[in-house]
Structure formats: C-alpha cells, structure tokens
Amino acid sequence: MTNVGGIDDCEVTLSSGITILTGRNATNRTSFLSAIAGVLGGTAAMLKADADYGGVELALDGETYTREYTRQAGTVSVDGDPFVDEPEYVDTFACLLEDNPARRAVERGDDLREVIMRPVDTDQLRDDIRNREAERDDLRSKLDDLEATVDRRPKLERRRDERRADLEAVEDELADVRETVDAFDAAEAEAEEAESLLDELEELRGQLDDALDRKDHQESELRSLRTKRADVAAELDDIESSEEELDELDQQSTRLKRRKREVENEIDDLVRVVEFTEDLLAGETSGLRNVEDEGDVAADLDPSSKTMQCWTCGSRVEQSDIDERLETLRNLVTKKQAERDSVESDLTTVEERRRELERSSERQAELRSRLDELDREISHREQNVTNYEDEAATLRAEIDDLQEQVEETGSLREDVLSAYRALSELEYERGKLESDLSDAEAELAAVADAAEERDRVTDRLSVVQDELASLRSRIDDLEREAVEAFNEEMASVLDLLEYDIARVWIERKTTNSADDSSFDLHVVRESDGAMYEDTVATLSESERETIGLVVALAGFLVHEVYEFVPFVLLDSLEAIDSDRIVALVDYFAGYAPFLAVAVLPEDAQAFSNEYDRIPAEQLG
C-alpha cells in the first residue's frame, strides 16, 4: 500500500487466523486496517494528505484486488477493483474500527435497527414485491382466461358430435340428389343452354346494378361539389376588395412617406440651428462677441441685457433677444416632431389597410381559381351521370330481351336447375358442416393446450405467491434473526468476559408497518438476588464497546457477510482490559478466516505467542 492514511509505503503478509498489530497510538495501525477495509470494498481508507496518488493492493487466493485514490482539483476520486462491491457490509460488519456505526450507535443510544438493517435495500425490495404482485395479477388474469377456455370443452364436444351427425345426414341426401341429377343426362345440352341464359341474365342484372350504383355515386359527388361551389361563391361575394381604394392608398402612402421625409429634414435643420446657437451662447463657437465694456455694472447684474455683435454682419443685439429666438426654435422643433409622429401614425394606418386589401385580393384570386376548378369537376360529374344513365338504359333493353328467352326454357330449366340447385345447396351445406366440424375439433385441440397451459400457469402462480410471501416477510425475518443472533451471541460473550451484567438483550418492537419497527436495547443487572433494568448510559466504556462489537457481529452473521468478506478488522479496544480483549478476539476469530486486531504493546503481551504479530515499525 502507498500513500494511504499516514502510511508512505509498506508491504505486509497476513496469515489466516489472528494477526496482532502492536504499537502505540499514532503508529499507522488504524491506517493499515483502514487500507485493508478500502481494498475489501469499504470506504474507511483515505489518501495521504500530502499526496496526489495512493493505492492498496491485496493478493488473495491467486487473485489481485486494488483500490486507487487520486486527488485532482482538491477532490479525491476512488477507482480500482476491490474484493467486493458491498461497502455497506464491509463498513458496518467487517471493519470494526473506532468509528464503526454499530459501536457508535450503542455509545449514542441510537436505534440499533437502522444499523443492522442498513444493507437491506428496502426500495429494491418494494420494487421486487410490486413486480411479483404484477406478475401474480397477470397470471391470475391469464388463469381466468384459460379456465374459461377449458370450461368450453363440454359445449364444444356436443357441437362436434352434432356436426358429425348432421354431416352423415347431408351425405345421405347428396346420394339421393345425385341419382336424380343423373336422370337428366339426356337433356344435358338443353339444360346447359337454359342455365347459360339464366347466368347471362343474372350477369346483365349485376351490370345494371353496378351502373346504377356508379350513377348514384356520381350524383352524390355532384351534390357535394355543388354545395362546395355555393360555399366558395358565398365567401367570394363576402370579400371586400376595391382596386380604386388600393390605388388611392398607394398614393396616400407615397405622399405620407414624402411628407415624413420633409418633416424629418426640417427637424434636422432646426436642431442644427438650435445646437449651433446654444454653442455660440456657451462660448464654444466664435460667432458672437460681447461688445460691452468690462466695467458695465448693469450687464454684470443682468446678463440678458448684454449686447452681442455678430462677427458675420456686425449687427448688435441683446442676449435676451437671442434667447427668445432660441426658445421659438425649440418650440418649432417640438411641433415638427409632433407632426412627424402624426404622419407616421397615418402612414401605419394606410399601410395596414393596404395590406388588408391585398390579402383580400389574393383570397379572391384563390376563390375564383377554386370556382373554375369546381365548375370543371361538376361538368365532368354531370357527363358521367349522363353516361351511366345511357348505359343503364341499354342494359335494361338487353335484360328485357333475354328475359323472354329465359321464360321460353323455363319448364326444362326449372326441373334440371332445381335438381342442380338442390345438389349445389347440399354440397354447400356439407362444406359448411365440414368447416364447422374442423373448427370445433381445432377449438377442442386449443382447449387441450389451454388445459396444459393452465397447469403450467397454476404452478408458476404458486411459485410467485411463495416468492411474494417470502419477499414480504424478508425484512421481518431478518430482524427476528438479527435479534436472536445478538441475544445469543451477547449471552455467550457476557459469560465469556464475566461482566457484572446479568443480561443484555434486544427487544424488537413493531407496528403495522415493518418499516416502523425498532430495536430497544435492554440491560439487566442483579443486586442482592434481585434483577433490575439498567440503562446503557450507566454502562462502563468497556461494556458499551463490547456490546457495540456484538451488534456488528450479529449483523455479520445475519447477513452472512462471512460468505463474501473473509476479514474482520478490530481497533480501538483500549477501553477493554487485556484478558477480555484476548477472549473477545478469540471469540470473533471463529467467524472469519482472517482477523486483524490493533492493540497496545501492554495488551499484546496477553496474547499467545502462536499468533502472528506485526510491529508498528513495519507499517511505513
């Protein structure tokens, strides 16, 4: 590992079992454990404050895992391929350092449920429940449809048997009719001629019907076109348009634009005169000269009485006269500006009216074009109606002639055709019965398939319902298991460490909602043979730290963290005496292949020499 926490660079080999990190405080033991937690997938490790890059590499079982830290623009980014991508499990249940959430929750008296259940993604669980509920509803709906299909089996079987019986009866009738038809073989030519005449008559009648249908269609289209033409003509009549007014507006626009330019020119001339005069009076232009004597007291007291001399003509005039003339010019400028605004307003009105008339003129042209188009279409449709009427008249005449011929062969035709008609009808009936029988048998096959599908859907529905029940009870089951695990482990640890506590246990309290449950921590002591409940606040620091570690161990077991995180990391155990640290570490070592614990030198002496030891000097 390089530039992590307070470590510059170090490489350490950890054996399975317990590894003791010995040394005083501030000797990088916590940094080393945090680095391991980081490469395992936790968030404890931090980049060295004076470095821009750092990293941790873990080689385990032939695989290499990494965690890299890079500082850019004051922000540290984390990258690499850690052992697991489960930071909540590592931080809460494997990395049991001083700031471990379970240890701190006990110290603060927080609800322990939030800590133990933290890795459970309740939102995902709710999504899974909703998905299973949706699938269950779909399966139920599908099962209802399949049941309805299967329930049709008796009715379909009756229908199949009835069609079979009807088909046998029709086959018998067909045999009799064929004998009758065979008797007319001698008159077959005459019968065929009579049949041909009848077919021709039916064909002509069909052609007449088609011609009349086409005529009716053309007449319907014609009525629609005439209605459209009337609408277009009415709109054309309503449009207001006047070429004379448009010409007059063009002339007005030209006059107003010309007048606007004239007024603007006059305003420019007047403004230049006013500005020039103001500059003269201000002394910025040498056009006027003060001819009063330097000692003229009246001029000093009343500047407007001063006499000015024009350098161009030499005339003398008082300044007050110039001021009056200047005010007159300013008023004239204001008047001309008002005139210009009035002209602009009139010009806007004229232009708007002109555009309105232009739009009307364009619309008139469109409507006239549309009228011409409609007139052509109406003329075409009228011609079609005439043509179809002529065609219908011709067909009626042909039908009348053919009708007479058909009536002459009526007797022979009726006998022969009656037999052939009966034969045709029976063959048609047989075809219908065969088709209906085939449909019934196909539907019965579909019912058999539906029965098999019903069984499959029923099995899947049972599985989904079981999964749904499991999902709904998962949080409840996990909480129950967590409470049982803590209570069992806590009882074992209390017996092992021999604290002066009769019992420490968690009571799970629930409401109607699983999300509203809570874990209440109870401490029971014994005095003079009597049991009484104490509070966490009265526990020693050693007792609180032990309880916090057991809370983390309960989560480690309930969430089966040992299945995917082979490390447990312990630190900041100074509040616990040496013998109890040894017992607690031995106890925890039974749940993880690797256990690394940081202890002070005096506490390290209590451990057996069989354990691997890493002195602080190796943690560079």
Secondary structure, DSSP 8 states (H G I E B T S, - for coil): -EEETTEEE------SEEEEEE--TTSSHHHHHHHHHHHHT-S---B-TT-SEEEEEEEETTEEEEEEEEEETTEEEEES--S-S-HHHIIIIIEESTT-HHHHHHHHT--HHHHHTTTS-HHHHHHHHHHHHHHHHHHHHHHHHHHHHHHTHHHHHHHHHHHHHHHHHHHHHHHHHHHHHHTTGGGHHHHHHHHHHHHHHHHHHHHHHHHHHHHHHHHHHHHHHHHHHHHHHHHHHH----HHHHHHHHHHHHHHHHHHHHHHHHHHHHHHHHHHHHHHHTTSSTTEEE-S-TT-HHHHH-GGG-EEEETTT--EEEHHHHHHHHHHHHHHHHHHHHHHHHHHHHHHHHHHHHHHHHHHHHHHHHHHHHHHHHHHHHHHHHHHHHHHHHHHHHHHHHHHHHHHHHHHTHHHHHHHHHHHHHHHHHHHHHHHHHHHHHHHHHHHHHHHHHHHHHHHHHHHHHHHHHHHHHHHHHHHHHHHHHHHHHHHHHHHHHHHHT-S-SEEEEEEE--SSGGG-EEEEEEEEEETTEEEEE-GGGS-HHHHHHHHHHHHHHHHHHTTGGGT--EEEE---TTS-HHHHHHHHHHHHTT-SEEEEEE-HHHHTTS-TTSEEEEGGG--
